[in-house]
Amino acid sequence: MIRNIKYKKYWRKTSLKQKGVGDFFLNLIKEKKPKNFLEVGIFHGVTARNVCELLNAIHGDNFKFTGIDLFMTEYEILKDEFAPNTKFSNPLKNIYYKYIQRINPYSYEAVKNLLKKYKNNIEIIKGNSNKVLQTIETHYFDYVFLDGGHKYETVLFDLKCLTKVIENNGIILCDDYDLTYAPGVKKAIDEYVLLNNFNLKILNSRFAEITKNLN
Ligand SMILES: C[S@@+](CC[C@H](N)C(=O)[O-])C[C@H]1O[C@@H](n2cnc3c(N)ncnc32)[C@H](O)[C@@H]1O
């Protein structure tokens, strides 16, 4: 029996901030029990930490988490990719990170720090996913949360690099399917699924789950 893990925000920003969305997401992962998880676009590392907590509850030490993010190195790209605002609306959080923690929560160091409990299970890669995914072995990932660049070309290329995941019966879960301000996400997913004859399921009106077509 796996203990009930609730999605926590760790006083940071996350895209799964709407009530119930984080728990919905964790339940999807819990159903599949992946061992090799990839998150493209880890931002402050909140979802990463939640996934590690869950995989640890399921598999003990026997899991791996890989995360990729630009970490603000390429400002022009970031703007085009519809990345979320990194500033907190709560001024106390700005003070806390600037003067007490003295760390930018949206940085490689801060994410590594948030995940330090799982330092033997994680690999955090700083870089553009379109480039990084061409240099790493993708076939062993059994679950991918794709939530990095939101531009049509970026999403489509990330998906193309991850085709082996689906072919090996893994899952790609894309966030922000059908966002009005980033229509390229839906366009890329629809095109990719059609081209490869993969299965597409829309969950909770925002996640696009891509799997192998078993028919
Ligand atoms: C919506 S946020 C991710 C939120 C995170 N998944 C969560 O659950 O809190 C998108 C992230 O993708 C990153 N990003 C955007 N374009 C990228 C790219 N081409 N390569 C890698 N990361 C990228 C941004 O830096 C940002 O941190």
The ligand as an SDF file (V2000), in Angstrom:
LIG
                    3D

 27 29  0  0  0  0  0  0  0  0999 V2000
    5.8970   26.0640  -17.3560 C   0  0  0  0  0  0  0  0  0  0  0  0
    7.5000   26.0270  -16.7120 S   0  0  0  0  0  0  0  0  0  0  0  0
    7.6560   24.4250  -16.0390 C   0  0  0  0  0  0  0  0  0  0  0  0
    6.9230   24.2390  -14.7680 C   0  0  0  0  0  0  0  0  0  0  0  0
    7.2270   22.9400  -14.0430 C   0  0  0  0  0  0  0  0  0  0  0  0
    7.0860   21.7970  -14.8960 N   0  0  0  0  0  0  0  0  0  0  0  0
    6.3060   22.7940  -12.8670 C   0  0  0  0  0  0  0  0  0  0  0  0
    5.5380   21.8220  -12.8240 O   0  0  0  0  0  0  0  0  0  0  0  0
    6.3380   23.6470  -11.9920 O   0  0  0  0  0  0  0  0  0  0  0  0
    8.4390   25.9320  -18.1800 C   0  0  0  0  0  0  0  0  0  0  0  0
    9.9310   25.7930  -17.9250 C   0  0  0  0  0  0  0  0  0  0  0  0
   10.5170   25.3920  -19.1490 O   0  0  0  0  0  0  0  0  0  0  0  0
   11.7530   26.0190  -19.3070 C   0  0  0  0  0  0  0  0  0  0  0  0
   12.0510   26.0650  -20.7460 N   0  0  0  0  0  0  0  0  0  0  0  0
   11.4800   26.8330  -21.6950 C   0  0  0  0  0  0  0  0  0  0  0  0
   12.0000   26.5590  -22.8880 N   0  0  0  0  0  0  0  0  0  0  0  0
   12.9070   25.5870  -22.7020 C   0  0  0  0  0  0  0  0  0  0  0  0
   13.7910   24.8880  -23.5460 C   0  0  0  0  0  0  0  0  0  0  0  0
   13.8240   25.1230  -24.8720 N   0  0  0  0  0  0  0  0  0  0  0  0
   14.6370   23.9710  -22.9940 N   0  0  0  0  0  0  0  0  0  0  0  0
   14.6080   23.7100  -21.6540 C   0  0  0  0  0  0  0  0  0  0  0  0
   13.7840   24.3490  -20.8070 N   0  0  0  0  0  0  0  0  0  0  0  0
   12.9550   25.2640  -21.3120 C   0  0  0  0  0  0  0  0  0  0  0  0
   11.5990   27.3830  -18.6600 C   0  0  0  0  0  0  0  0  0  0  0  0
   12.8490   27.8420  -18.2410 O   0  0  0  0  0  0  0  0  0  0  0  0
   10.6410   27.0830  -17.5050 C   0  0  0  0  0  0  0  0  0  0  0  0
   11.3440   26.8600  -16.3230 O   0  0  0  0  0  0  0  0  0  0  0  0
  1  2  1  0
  2  3  1  0
  2 10  1  0
  3  4  1  0
  4  5  1  0
  5  6  1  0
  5  7  1  0
  7  8  2  0
  7  9  1  0
 10 11  1  0
 11 12  1  0
 11 26  1  0
 12 13  1  0
 13 14  1  0
 13 24  1  0
 14 15  1  0
 14 23  1  0
 15 16  2  0
 16 17  1  0
 17 18  1  0
 17 23  2  0
 18 19  1  0
 18 20  2  0
 20 21  1  0
 21 22  2  0
 22 23  1  0
 24 25  1  0
 24 26  1  0
 26 27  1  0
M  CHG  2   2   1   9  -1
M  END
$$$$
